[in-house]
Amino acid sequence: MSNHASGKHTHLTVRPITFDDWRAYRDFYKGLDDPHMFKGFLQGKNLDDEQTWKDLFQQTIGRQSPPFVMFGLWDGDKLVGQSSIDFTVDNDGRVTALLAGSEIAPQYRGHGLVDKFYQARMKYLEDFNGDIITTIKSDNHASIKAAERNGFVHTGEVDRHGYLVFSSGPVRPEAINKASVPEPRPGERGG
């Protein structure tokens, strides 16, 4: 794993986002120029309505099977980034961990902070025995470099949405087919 993140942001911490963090997530999300996570779920909804965010959190981080884990990048009490692991289960009961797209507040970008997310998610998955993959748009060169910097390699495969599939190790074809979150799900992820 890389230690690419600049010394300027060493005070930032990464931890799982809990249901109680919905307000911080709302404020973070509303501050993004072009958010991609949960775009489909939130489309047409009132982003000022507390229930919108509670419903979102109940359907994602409140989901038990398969689980969905969100991680936050925190500057003190302020959420400045998010990323997640979306677990999927194939027909044989095998579980795949999809490291879903990260979003970082504009003023924190360009310092390799996504490495902190890779490190936290891989630590979370230390004892996980399934496939670990991420999917990235082919034109998202920064995300491709970050994945490679953190030990992921392109499998040569593309998911059903046209995203490149990267893996932390050998991956079963069934995992690639499950990489794209089936509709309807409360999230859309980018690379």
MIVEX-299966 format. One line per field, with one value per residue: residue number from 0; x, y, z of N, C-alpha, C, O in turn. Coordinates in nm, 4 decimals, m for minus. Layout:
% MIVEX-299966
pos	(NUM,...)
n_u	(X,...)
n_v	(Y,...)
n_w	(Z,...)
ca_u	(X,...)
ca_v	(Y,...)
ca_w	(Z,...)
c_u	(X,...)
c_v	(Y,...)
c_w	(Z,...)
o_u	(X,...)
o_v	(Y,...)
o_w	(Z,...)
END
This chain:
% MIVEX-299966
pos	(0,1,2,3,4,5,6,7,8,9,10,11,12,13,14,15,16,17,18,19,20,21,22,23,24,25,26,27,28,29,30,31,32,33,34,35,36,37,38,39,40,41,42,43,44,45,46,47,48,49,50,51,52,53,54,55,56,57,58,59,60,61,62,63,64,65,66,67,68,69,70,71,72,73,74,75,76,77,78,79,80,81,82,83,84,85,86,87,88,89,90,91,92,93,94,95,96,97,98,99,100,101,102,103,104,105,106,107,108,109,110,111,112,113,114,115,116,117,118,119,120,121,122,123,124,125,126,127,128,129,130,131,132,133,134,135,136,137,138,139,140,141,142,143,144,145,146,147,148,149,150,151,152,153,154,155,156,157,158,159,160,161,162,163,164,165,166,167,168,169,170,171,172,173,174,175,176,177,178,179,180,181,182,183,184,185,186,187,188,189,190)
n_u	(0.0834,0.0372,0.1877,0.1008,m0.0554,m0.0423,0.1658,0.0424,m0.2196,m0.2263,m0.3674,m0.6218,m0.8785,m1.0019,m1.2979,m1.5634,m1.8856,m2.1665,m2.5174,m2.5847,m2.4387,m2.5723,m2.6435,m2.3960,m2.3160,m2.5161,m2.4617,m2.2031,m2.2534,m2.4266,m2.2499,m2.0917,m1.9782,m2.0552,m2.1991,m2.1798,m2.2434,m2.5379,m2.6930,m2.9080,m3.0960,m3.1465,m3.2407,m3.4759,m3.5695,m3.6256,m3.3567,m3.3250,m3.4858,m3.5016,m3.5915,m3.5444,m3.2681,m3.2438,m3.3905,m3.2279,m2.9933,m3.0971,m3.1560,m2.9095,m2.6513,m2.7892,m2.8601,m2.8525,m2.8044,m2.6992,m2.4261,m2.3554,m2.1043,m2.0088,m1.7444,m1.5992,m1.4083,m1.2639,m1.2245,m1.1589,m1.4682,m1.5947,m1.7187,m1.5383,m1.5035,m1.6058,m1.6428,m1.7005,m1.7847,m1.9460,m2.1084,m2.1721,m2.3629,m2.3267,m2.5013,m2.4098,m2.3602,m2.1213,m1.9301,m1.8616,m1.6581,m1.7110,m1.5294,m1.6525,m1.6933,m1.5131,m1.5652,m1.4469,m1.4286,m1.3988,m1.1869,m1.0060,m0.9039,m0.6615,m0.4413,m0.3820,m0.5487,m0.7361,m0.5996,m0.6036,m0.8622,m0.8477,m0.6636,m0.8034,m1.0330,m0.9211,m0.8004,m1.0292,m1.1224,m0.9435,m0.9728,m1.1397,m1.2555,m1.3415,m1.3660,m1.2116,m1.2858,m1.2806,m1.4458,m1.3961,m1.4378,m1.3198,m1.2011,m1.1223,m0.8519,m0.7069,m0.8290,m0.7736,m0.4923,m0.4748,m0.5944,m0.4128,m0.1803,m0.2434,m0.2288,m0.4113,m0.5062,m0.5864,m0.8285,m0.8737,m1.1297,m1.4632,m1.7348,m2.0993,m2.1826,m1.9897,m1.7603,m1.4166,m1.2793,m1.1050,m0.8854,m0.7796,m0.6487,m0.6478,m0.9537,m1.2852,m1.4915,m1.7645,m1.7673,m1.7105,m1.9363,m2.1144,m2.0225,m2.1358,m2.3777,m2.6972,m3.0025,m3.3170,m3.1176,m3.0148,m2.7978,m2.5581,m2.2507,m1.9383,m1.6172)
n_v	(m0.1181,0.2238,0.5252,0.7710,0.9932,1.3324,1.4990,1.7225,1.6658,1.4889,1.4838,1.4030,1.1583,0.8238,0.6459,0.4048,0.5114,0.5818,0.5318,0.7532,0.9539,1.0820,1.3555,1.4879,1.3600,1.4446,1.7229,1.7179,1.5918,1.7737,1.9765,1.9002,1.9351,1.7673,1.5159,1.1572,0.9194,0.7629,0.9120,0.8329,0.7433,0.9782,1.1544,1.3949,1.4159,1.5965,1.7530,1.8865,1.7721,1.5918,1.3268,1.2146,1.1661,0.9985,0.7796,0.7036,0.6258,0.4147,0.2296,0.1700,0.1729,0.0598,m0.1818,m0.5293,m0.7743,m0.8476,m0.6867,m0.3303,m0.1031,0.2125,0.4490,0.7271,1.0219,1.2244,1.5521,1.6515,1.7012,1.7258,1.5892,1.5100,1.3453,1.0383,0.6841,0.3392,m0.0075,m0.2461,m0.5336,m0.8238,m1.1140,m1.4170,m1.6695,m1.9074,m1.8503,m1.7280,m1.4504,m1.1231,m0.8402,m0.5197,m0.2406,0.0602,0.3715,0.6657,0.9822,1.3057,1.6129,1.9134,2.0965,1.9298,1.7577,1.6008,1.5288,1.2664,1.1450,0.9462,0.7147,0.6730,0.5800,0.3376,0.1997,0.1856,0.0394,m0.2013,m0.2891,m0.3308,m0.5487,m0.7494,m1.0195,m1.1239,m1.3609,m1.3636,m1.2423,m0.9311,m0.6378,m0.3465,m0.1007,0.1083,0.3995,0.4150,0.6526,0.7768,0.8570,0.9316,0.7808,0.5238,0.5208,0.5478,0.3082,0.1202,0.2031,0.1177,m0.1551,m0.2867,m0.4519,m0.4295,m0.6451,m0.7032,m0.7204,m0.5863,m0.4349,m0.4622,m0.2040,m0.0845,m0.0174,m0.0488,m0.3388,m0.3923,m0.5796,m0.7055,m0.9377,m1.2728,m1.3256,m1.4539,m1.5225,m1.4955,m1.3046,m1.0720,m1.0428,m0.9805,m0.7401,m0.4986,m0.3130,m0.4373,m0.3045,m0.2184,m0.0187,0.1808,0.3364,0.4868,0.4342,0.5741,0.5688)
n_w	(0.0000,m0.0629,0.0635,m0.0247,0.0388,0.1169,0.3603,0.4523,0.5193,0.7364,0.9699,0.9156,0.9479,0.8912,0.9194,0.9714,0.8586,1.0516,1.1304,1.2811,1.1670,0.9614,0.9262,0.8956,0.6632,0.4855,0.4760,0.3679,0.1175,m0.0075,m0.0532,m0.2627,m0.6024,m0.8189,m0.7251,m0.7180,m0.5808,m0.4771,m0.6456,m0.8113,m0.6200,m0.4777,m0.6641,m0.7557,m0.4999,m0.1921,m0.0771,0.1567,0.3382,0.6308,0.6544,0.4053,0.4094,0.6315,0.5389,0.3215,0.4585,0.6102,0.4108,0.3092,0.4828,0.6876,0.5941,0.6266,0.4956,0.1793,0.3522,0.3550,0.3727,0.4703,0.4553,0.6132,0.5518,0.7731,0.8940,1.1790,1.3215,1.0838,0.7894,0.5069,0.2968,0.1353,0.1011,0.0083,0.0818,m0.0945,m0.0493,m0.2360,m0.3219,m0.4908,m0.6879,m0.5835,m0.3255,m0.2721,m0.1671,m0.2793,m0.2408,m0.3264,m0.3791,m0.3675,m0.5493,m0.4533,m0.3006,m0.2596,m0.0889,m0.2791,m0.2005,m0.0778,m0.2582,m0.4817,m0.3331,m0.2910,m0.1066,m0.1348,m0.1014,0.1714,0.2034,0.0562,0.2195,0.4669,0.3933,0.3013,0.5357,0.6886,0.5493,0.6078,0.7060,0.5195,0.2850,0.0225,m0.3216,m0.3962,m0.5425,m0.7583,m0.9558,m1.2362,m1.4340,m1.7679,m1.8502,m1.6207,m1.5130,m1.2821,m1.0786,m1.1709,m1.1497,m0.8708,m0.7835,m0.8876,m0.7548,m0.5053,m0.5138,m0.6814,m0.9838,m1.3302,m1.4521,m1.7111,m1.7772,m1.8257,m1.6617,m1.6616,m1.6941,m1.8348,m1.6990,m1.6072,m1.4571,m1.1637,m0.9551,m0.6349,m0.6354,m0.7770,m0.9517,m0.9616,m1.2489,m1.1918,m0.9949,m1.1316,m1.2882,m1.0879,m1.0088,m1.0899,m0.9399,m0.9027,m1.0384,m0.8811,m0.6779,m0.4035,m0.4906,m0.7087,m0.8464,m0.9199,m1.0785)
ca_u	(0.0000,0.1102,0.1729,0.0994,m0.1253,0.0533,0.1782,m0.0470,m0.3485,m0.2062,m0.4639,m0.7487,m0.8987,m1.1037,m1.3703,m1.6950,m1.9952,m2.2776,m2.6479,m2.5842,m2.3626,m2.6505,m2.6380,m2.2638,m2.3161,m2.6017,m2.3891,m2.0948,m2.3107,m2.4809,m2.1370,m2.0190,m2.0162,m2.1212,m2.1955,m2.2251,m2.3052,m2.6798,m2.7554,m3.0373,m3.1860,m3.1791,m3.2961,m3.6136,m3.6052,m3.5933,m3.2313,m3.3324,m3.5747,m3.4278,m3.6368,m3.4756,m3.1358,m3.2633,m3.4299,m3.1084,m2.9053,m3.1623,m3.1497,m2.7706,m2.5727,m2.8779,m2.8823,m2.7775,m2.7654,m2.5574,m2.3984,m2.3017,m2.0286,m1.9568,m1.6329,m1.5888,m1.2814,m1.3039,m1.1369,m1.2269,m1.6076,m1.6482,m1.7003,m1.4819,m1.4937,m1.6743,m1.6213,m1.7788,m1.7722,m2.0774,m2.0938,m2.2718,m2.3622,m2.3657,m2.5969,m2.3480,m2.3383,m1.9890,m1.9427,m1.7636,m1.6527,m1.6896,m1.4891,m1.7266,m1.6288,m1.4884,m1.5881,m1.3732,m1.4625,m1.3059,m1.0675,m0.9172,m0.8626,m0.5296,m0.3358,m0.3709,m0.6234,m0.8101,m0.5178,m0.6520,m0.9801,m0.8034,m0.6021,m0.9068,m1.1207,m0.8467,m0.7869,m1.1610,m1.1387,m0.8275,m1.0101,m1.2390,m1.2045,m1.3971,m1.3002,m1.2149,m1.2739,m1.3315,m1.4753,m1.3559,m1.4584,m1.1927,m1.1408,m1.0900,m0.7105,m0.6623,m0.8768,m0.6979,m0.3607,m0.4915,m0.6176,m0.2855,m0.0893,m0.2852,m0.2165,m0.5146,m0.4674,m0.6993,m0.8489,m0.9003,m1.2751,m1.5460,m1.8642,m2.2121,m2.1998,m1.8766,m1.6487,m1.3058,m1.2781,m0.9735,m0.8906,m0.6635,m0.5918,m0.7251,m1.0975,m1.3737,m1.5788,m1.8922,m1.7510,m1.7173,m2.0770,m2.1833,m1.9579,m2.2304,m2.4884,m2.8214,m3.1083,m3.2931,m3.0423,m3.0120,m2.6733,m2.4857,m2.1134,m1.8465,m1.4919)
ca_v	(0.0000,0.3476,0.6319,0.8838,1.1084,1.4347,1.5289,1.8336,1.6177,1.3745,1.4891,1.3471,1.0197,0.7475,0.5511,0.3746,0.6049,0.5172,0.5945,0.8839,1.0508,1.1230,1.5017,1.5208,1.3126,1.5366,1.8484,1.6865,1.5623,1.8966,2.0619,1.8478,1.9913,1.6666,1.3904,1.0401,0.8193,0.7775,1.0072,0.7789,0.7398,1.1138,1.2338,1.4394,1.4229,1.7201,1.7300,1.9537,1.6929,1.4962,1.1902,1.1680,1.1154,0.8829,0.6683,0.6624,0.5532,0.2894,0.1370,0.1393,0.1236,m0.0186,m0.3103,m0.6360,m0.8842,m0.8382,m0.5566,m0.2153,m0.0295,0.3404,0.5044,0.8718,1.0909,1.3265,1.6605,1.6782,1.6559,1.7552,1.4864,1.5713,1.2439,0.9125,0.5701,0.2298,m0.1468,m0.3047,m0.6782,m0.8915,m1.2585,m1.4828,m1.7803,m2.0144,m1.8018,m1.6643,m1.3067,m1.0336,m0.7058,m0.4169,m0.1120,0.1548,0.4999,0.7619,1.1239,1.3899,1.7544,1.9752,2.1590,1.8270,1.6712,1.6181,1.4996,1.1219,1.1034,0.8237,0.6052,0.6481,0.4946,0.2026,0.1386,0.1549,m0.0674,m0.3271,m0.3315,m0.3835,m0.6764,m0.8359,m1.1598,m1.1563,m1.4667,m1.3555,m1.1540,m0.7879,m0.5695,m0.2107,m0.0720,0.2470,0.4466,0.4081,0.7854,0.8309,0.8196,0.9476,0.6651,0.4067,0.5298,0.5215,0.1645,0.0518,0.2416,0.0443,m0.2979,m0.3435,m0.4665,m0.4436,m0.7867,m0.7167,m0.7302,m0.4658,m0.4731,m0.4384,m0.0593,m0.0368,0.0200,m0.1436,m0.4130,m0.4093,m0.6759,m0.7123,m1.0706,m1.3486,m1.3041,m1.5459,m1.4540,m1.4644,m1.1806,m0.9617,m1.0270,m0.9203,m0.6132,m0.3908,m0.3226,m0.4527,m0.2064,m0.0861,m0.0065,0.3233,0.4034,0.4766,0.4622,0.6047,0.4988)
ca_w	(0.0000,m0.0770,0.1610,m0.1161,0.0956,0.1568,0.5018,0.4824,0.5678,0.8241,1.0797,0.8714,0.9885,0.8202,1.0032,0.9154,0.8816,1.1203,1.1083,1.3486,1.0864,0.8446,0.9085,0.8404,0.5254,0.4095,0.4545,0.2749,m0.0143,m0.0655,m0.0868,m0.3797,m0.7321,m0.9013,m0.6505,m0.7926,m0.4933,m0.4441,m0.7376,m0.8522,m0.5044,m0.4327,m0.7735,m0.7377,m0.3581,m0.1226,m0.0049,0.2862,0.4219,0.7135,0.6303,0.2847,0.4481,0.7200,0.4521,0.2486,0.5495,0.6478,0.2982,0.2746,0.5965,0.7730,0.5293,0.6936,0.4094,0.2166,0.4139,0.2831,0.4735,0.4234,0.5304,0.6014,0.5740,0.8685,0.9383,1.3061,1.3158,0.9512,0.6883,0.3861,0.1934,0.1623,0.0143,0.0648,0.0385,m0.1200,m0.0574,m0.3181,m0.3069,m0.6151,m0.6727,m0.5043,m0.1895,m0.2586,m0.1454,m0.3405,m0.1838,m0.4275,m0.3250,m0.4512,m0.5752,m0.3456,m0.3273,m0.1653,m0.1049,m0.3757,m0.1421,m0.0249,m0.3691,m0.5403,m0.2353,m0.2715,0.0122,m0.1631,m0.0467,0.3081,0.1890,0.0210,0.3371,0.5667,0.3445,0.2993,0.6756,0.7245,0.4792,0.6376,0.7223,0.4174,0.1976,m0.1116,m0.4172,m0.3673,m0.6706,m0.7740,m1.0956,m1.2648,m1.5710,m1.8408,m1.8643,m1.4882,m1.4998,m1.1434,m1.0019,m1.2166,m1.0858,m0.7275,m0.7659,m0.9122,m0.6469,m0.3865,m0.5348,m0.7677,m1.1236,m1.4216,m1.4833,m1.8535,m1.7898,m1.8146,m1.6057,m1.7517,m1.7132,m1.9128,m1.6117,m1.5989,m1.3314,m1.1025,m0.8460,m0.5455,m0.6544,m0.8759,m0.9341,m1.0334,m1.3453,m1.1284,m0.9190,m1.2278,m1.3235,m0.9738,m0.9745,m1.1100,m0.8462,m0.9772,m1.0136,m0.8261,m0.5532,m0.3719,m0.5186,m0.8332,m0.8115,m1.0282,m1.0669)
c_u	(0.0876,0.0921,0.1767,0.0382,m0.0247,0.0517,0.0862,m0.1759,m0.3351,m0.3056,m0.5999,m0.7586,m1.0072,m1.1652,m1.5036,m1.7965,m2.1090,m2.4076,m2.6514,m2.5100,m2.4429,m2.6449,m2.5048,m2.2571,m2.4006,m2.5263,m2.2741,m2.1501,m2.3590,m2.3706,m2.0574,m2.0703,m2.0978,m2.1170,m2.2443,m2.2885,m2.4496,m2.7536,m2.8950,m3.1390,m3.2338,m3.2431,m3.4431,m3.6576,m3.5627,m3.4689,m3.2264,m3.4200,m3.4956,m3.4650,m3.5721,m3.3434,m3.1468,m3.3036,m3.3103,m3.0183,m2.9665,m3.1476,m3.0067,m2.6980,m2.6575,m2.9047,m2.7933,m2.7267,m2.7985,m2.5276,m2.3424,m2.2334,m1.9750,m1.8445,m1.6304,m1.4465,m1.3173,m1.1917,m1.1996,m1.3666,m1.6705,m1.6150,m1.6533,m1.4627,m1.5692,m1.6345,m1.6957,m1.7309,m1.9145,m2.0552,m2.2071,m2.2544,m2.4072,m2.4587,m2.5423,m2.3188,m2.2026,m2.0064,m1.8275,m1.7723,m1.6173,m1.6524,m1.5487,m1.6571,m1.6183,m1.5208,m1.5184,m1.4079,m1.3563,m1.1774,m0.9676,m0.8614,m0.7185,m0.4141,m0.3225,m0.4492,m0.7076,m0.7318,m0.5623,m0.7758,m0.9398,m0.7472,m0.7063,m0.9959,m1.0481,m0.8227,m0.9183,m1.1798,m1.0265,m0.8629,m1.1139,m1.1801,m1.2582,m1.3134,m1.3157,m1.1874,m1.3162,m1.3552,m1.4540,m1.3859,m1.3233,m1.1252,m1.1045,m0.9469,m0.6593,m0.7054,m0.8046,m0.5599,m0.3696,m0.5122,m0.4869,m0.1846,m0.1184,m0.2975,m0.3237,m0.4638,m0.5935,m0.7095,m0.8618,m1.0498,m1.3404,m1.6799,m1.9777,m2.2439,m2.0846,m1.7584,m1.5421,m1.3084,m1.1336,m0.9894,m0.7639,m0.5943,m0.6710,m0.8746,m1.1766,m1.4584,m1.7125,m1.8837,m1.7624,m1.8617,m2.1555,m2.1284,m2.0518,m2.3489,m2.6185,m2.9205,m3.2285,m3.2207,m3.0289,m2.8795,m2.6283,m2.3429,m2.0342,m1.7195,m1.4140)
c_v	(0.1241,0.4381,0.7638,1.0091,1.2069,1.4569,1.6409,1.7866,1.4977,1.3721,1.4310,1.2007,0.9564,0.6508,0.5190,0.4834,0.5265,0.5910,0.7351,0.9921,1.1074,1.2732,1.5440,1.4774,1.4046,1.6647,1.8292,1.6718,1.6898,1.9940,2.0158,1.9123,1.8933,1.5323,1.2743,0.9336,0.8583,0.8769,0.9598,0.7807,0.8804,1.2009,1.2664,1.4503,1.5581,1.6958,1.8021,1.8771,1.5874,1.3519,1.1310,1.1017,0.9960,0.7596,0.6140,0.5780,0.4198,0.1862,0.1008,0.0853,0.0467,m0.1573,m0.4170,m0.7430,m0.8542,m0.6983,m0.4532,m0.1294,0.0983,0.3863,0.6543,0.9173,1.2143,1.4250,1.7105,1.6180,1.6748,1.6418,1.5538,1.4701,1.1192,0.8088,0.4530,0.0935,m0.1980,m0.4540,m0.7350,m1.0418,m1.3214,m1.6009,m1.8960,m1.9717,m1.7386,m1.5140,m1.2330,m0.8989,m0.6083,m0.2874,m0.0055,0.2903,0.5908,0.9022,1.2029,1.5348,1.8228,2.0313,2.0591,1.7367,1.6995,1.5905,1.3505,1.0695,0.9787,0.7016,0.5716,0.5586,0.3523,0.1320,0.0987,0.0395,m0.2009,m0.3779,m0.3934,m0.5241,m0.7766,m0.9846,m1.2059,m1.2559,m1.4615,m1.2669,m1.0094,m0.7159,m0.4235,m0.1902,0.0770,0.2796,0.4536,0.5440,0.8498,0.7887,0.8321,0.8280,0.5375,0.4054,0.4976,0.3731,0.0872,0.0804,0.1613,m0.1055,m0.3631,m0.3470,m0.4823,m0.5896,m0.8114,m0.7231,m0.5925,m0.5100,m0.4323,m0.2916,0.0010,0.0086,m0.0891,m0.2100,m0.4320,m0.5012,m0.6691,m0.8470,m1.1433,m1.3353,m1.4035,m1.4670,m1.4144,m1.3338,m1.0596,m0.9374,m0.9604,m0.7818,m0.4957,m0.4129,m0.3328,m0.3423,m0.2789,m0.0951,0.1421,0.3904,0.3874,0.5107,0.4921,0.5287,0.5384)
c_w	(0.0000,0.0433,0.0844,m0.0548,0.1534,0.3072,0.5462,0.5483,0.6616,0.9396,1.0421,0.9115,0.9024,0.9200,0.9357,0.9519,0.9458,1.0890,1.1685,1.2703,0.9698,0.8214,0.8457,0.6942,0.4372,0.3764,0.3559,0.1333,m0.0822,m0.1057,m0.2076,m0.5076,m0.8149,m0.8290,m0.7357,m0.7041,m0.4668,m0.5331,m0.7780,m0.7395,m0.4688,m0.5401,m0.7473,m0.5932,m0.3004,m0.0366,0.1290,0.3855,0.4991,0.6824,0.5048,0.3226,0.5412,0.6388,0.3750,0.3385,0.5908,0.5368,0.2573,0.3967,0.6962,0.7179,0.5938,0.5979,0.2640,0.2696,0.3166,0.3891,0.4104,0.5161,0.5075,0.6248,0.6548,0.8955,1.0671,1.3003,1.1788,0.8545,0.5598,0.2730,0.2341,0.0598,0.0770,0.0165,0.0241,m0.1399,m0.1421,m0.3021,m0.4387,m0.5845,m0.5905,m0.3611,m0.1669,m0.2533,m0.2135,m0.2704,m0.2956,m0.3569,m0.4165,m0.4517,m0.4554,m0.3934,m0.2172,m0.1948,m0.1904,m0.3134,m0.0846,m0.1359,m0.4132,m0.4464,m0.2069,m0.1521,m0.0103,m0.1133,0.0952,0.3044,0.1528,0.1440,0.4407,0.5214,0.3420,0.4420,0.7244,0.6667,0.5077,0.6427,0.6206,0.3186,0.0554,m0.2025,m0.3727,m0.4987,m0.6575,m0.9230,m1.1203,m1.4101,m1.6405,m1.8559,m1.7306,m1.4516,m1.3564,m1.0584,m1.0430,m1.1509,m0.9373,m0.7013,m0.7829,m0.8016,m0.5196,m0.4103,m0.6199,m0.9113,m1.2078,m1.4626,m1.6329,m1.8819,m1.7754,m1.7576,m1.6995,m1.7723,m1.7930,m1.8296,m1.6151,m1.4620,m1.2871,m0.9826,m0.7618,m0.5562,m0.7610,m0.8460,m1.0184,m1.1334,m1.2845,m1.0496,m1.0107,m1.2678,m1.2123,m0.9398,m0.9905,m1.0182,m0.9245,m0.9421,m0.9578,m0.6937,m0.5253,m0.4021,m0.6611,m0.7974,m0.9367,m1.0075,m0.9476)
o_u	(0.1971,m0.0069,0.2470,0.0756,0.0656,m0.0501,0.0554,m0.2357,m0.4243,m0.3255,m0.6846,m0.6593,m1.0931,m1.0950,m1.5516,m1.7932,m2.1437,m2.4070,m2.7140,m2.5184,m2.3853,m2.6416,m2.5019,m2.2003,m2.3600,m2.5271,m2.2505,m2.0985,m2.3347,m2.3953,m1.9651,m2.1893,m2.1985,m2.0400,m2.3371,m2.3794,m2.4791,m2.8637,m2.9895,m3.2551,m3.3503,m3.2939,m3.5239,m3.7709,m3.4746,m3.4757,m3.1335,m3.4274,m3.4297,m3.3788,m3.5478,m3.3111,m3.0678,m3.2571,m3.2929,m2.9726,m2.8942,m3.1288,m2.9870,m2.6849,m2.6037,m2.9645,m2.6735,m2.6176,m2.9155,m2.5969,m2.2896,m2.2977,m1.9045,m1.8486,m1.6561,m1.3734,m1.3935,m1.0772,m1.2832,m1.3821,m1.7878,m1.4991,m1.7198,m1.4120,m1.5939,m1.5975,m1.7487,m1.6496,m1.9934,m1.9907,m2.3235,m2.1452,m2.5117,m2.4902,m2.6190,m2.2597,m2.1709,m2.0876,m1.7119,m1.8817,m1.5081,m1.7334,m1.5015,m1.5735,m1.7047,m1.5056,m1.5295,m1.4159,m1.2373,m1.0695,m0.8569,m0.7799,m0.6624,m0.3001,m0.2584,m0.4196,m0.7465,m0.7908,m0.5593,m0.7934,m0.9909,m0.7805,m0.6988,m1.0304,m1.1065,m0.8247,m0.9180,m1.2453,m1.0158,m0.7893,m1.1699,m1.0672,m1.2236,m1.2047,m1.4191,m1.0807,m1.3787,m1.2918,m1.4888,m1.3624,m1.2237,m1.0034,m1.0608,m0.9250,m0.5766,m0.6281,m0.7774,m0.5153,m0.2833,m0.4544,m0.4546,m0.1115,m0.0298,m0.3676,m0.3266,m0.3897,m0.6931,m0.6104,m0.8611,m1.0913,m1.2824,m1.7339,m1.9533,m2.3242,m2.0810,m1.6646,m1.5739,m1.3368,m1.0503,m1.0933,m0.6566,m0.4912,m0.7534,m0.9161,m1.1397,m1.4943,m1.7687,m1.9823,m1.8176,m1.9043,m2.2534,m2.1816,m2.0470,m2.4118,m2.6478,m2.9219,m3.2419,m3.2600,m3.0317,m2.8506,m2.6569,m2.3180,m2.0621,m1.7141,m1.3046)
o_v	(0.1263,0.4283,0.8571,1.1203,1.1697,1.4364,1.6531,1.8611,1.4130,1.2673,1.4118,1.1280,1.0255,0.5830,0.5962,0.5394,0.4177,0.6984,0.8253,1.1099,1.1760,1.3158,1.6259,1.5477,1.4384,1.7099,1.9144,1.7331,1.7106,2.0853,2.0849,1.9407,1.9313,1.4440,1.2888,0.8637,0.9741,0.9208,1.0387,0.8156,0.8988,1.3091,1.1776,1.4898,1.6250,1.6262,1.7811,1.9132,1.5029,1.2641,1.0105,0.9937,0.9021,0.6489,0.4926,0.4709,0.3211,0.0678,0.0089,m0.0361,m0.0244,m0.2411,m0.3961,m0.7966,m0.8373,m0.6025,m0.4865,m0.0874,0.0937,0.3655,0.7024,0.8602,1.2993,1.3854,1.8008,1.4981,1.6429,1.6031,1.6440,1.5046,1.0963,0.8411,0.4657,0.0815,m0.1939,m0.4956,m0.6997,m1.0903,m1.2853,m1.6277,m1.9740,m2.0474,m1.6993,m1.4572,m1.2748,m0.8493,m0.6136,m0.2307,0.0160,0.3196,0.5918,0.9353,1.1714,1.5753,1.7941,2.0140,2.0973,1.6486,1.8057,1.6253,1.3118,0.9613,0.9123,0.5970,0.4553,0.4723,0.2566,0.0163,m0.0107,m0.0478,m0.3035,m0.4988,m0.4956,m0.6085,m0.8781,m1.0671,m1.3148,m1.2382,m1.5474,m1.2223,m0.9702,m0.7306,m0.3831,m0.2550,0.1608,0.1978,0.4932,0.5501,0.9648,0.6981,0.7516,0.7793,0.4521,0.3016,0.4285,0.3178,m0.0002,m0.0093,0.1398,m0.1752,m0.4858,m0.2592,m0.5399,m0.6505,m0.9262,m0.7305,m0.4980,m0.6121,m0.3742,m0.2575,0.1217,0.0674,m0.2077,m0.1444,m0.4814,m0.5014,m0.6325,m0.8685,m1.0820,m1.3340,m1.4334,m1.3529,m1.3111,m1.2609,m0.9566,m0.8225,m0.8907,m0.7137,m0.4018,m0.5187,m0.2449,m0.2927,m0.3979,m0.1724,0.2218,0.4945,0.2870,0.6072,0.4402,0.4348,0.4865)
o_w	(0.0562,0.1157,0.1235,m0.0921,0.2283,0.3733,0.6648,0.6259,0.6656,1.0010,1.1293,0.9093,0.8477,0.9949,0.8527,1.0615,0.9000,1.0289,1.1128,1.3049,0.8853,0.7059,0.7538,0.6106,0.3260,0.2619,0.2703,0.0398,m0.2011,m0.1845,m0.2508,m0.5208,m0.8746,m0.8670,m0.8153,m0.7488,m0.4374,m0.5000,m0.7786,m0.7608,m0.4334,m0.5104,m0.7204,m0.5659,m0.3544,0.0647,0.2069,0.5029,0.4386,0.6839,0.4988,0.2732,0.5313,0.6659,0.3641,0.2984,0.6050,0.5648,0.1779,0.4121,0.7811,0.7854,0.6126,0.6172,0.2298,0.2352,0.2105,0.4853,0.3096,0.6374,0.3971,0.7058,0.6085,0.9174,1.0653,1.2769,1.1598,0.8394,0.5090,0.1663,0.3525,m0.0531,0.1874,m0.0751,0.1185,m0.2362,m0.1233,m0.2726,m0.4927,m0.4685,m0.5341,m0.2841,m0.0547,m0.3263,m0.2064,m0.2436,m0.3522,m0.2836,m0.5281,m0.3662,m0.3678,m0.5110,m0.0987,m0.3107,m0.1766,m0.3701,m0.0465,m0.1085,m0.3861,m0.4769,m0.1092,m0.1014,0.0858,m0.0861,0.1353,0.3904,0.2110,0.1694,0.4967,0.6010,0.3768,0.4652,0.7930,0.7279,0.4389,0.5885,0.6339,0.2729,m0.0256,m0.1656,m0.3186,m0.5583,m0.5594,m1.0062,m1.0372,m1.4990,m1.5799,m1.8729,m1.7273,m1.3712,m1.3135,m0.9759,m0.9587,m1.1021,m0.8831,m0.6077,m0.7025,m0.7597,m0.4370,m0.3369,m0.6297,m0.9553,m1.1639,m1.5031,m1.6774,m1.9976,m1.7219,m1.8002,m1.8052,m1.8592,m1.8165,m1.8835,m1.6246,m1.3618,m1.3630,m0.9165,m0.8098,m0.4924,m0.8290,m0.7301,m1.1320,m1.1043,m1.3209,m1.0390,m0.9718,m1.2799,m1.2392,m0.8521,m0.9110,m1.0193,m1.0056,m0.8295,m0.9863,m0.6064,m0.6191,m0.3431,m0.7262,m0.7251,m1.0448,m0.9281,m0.9252)
END
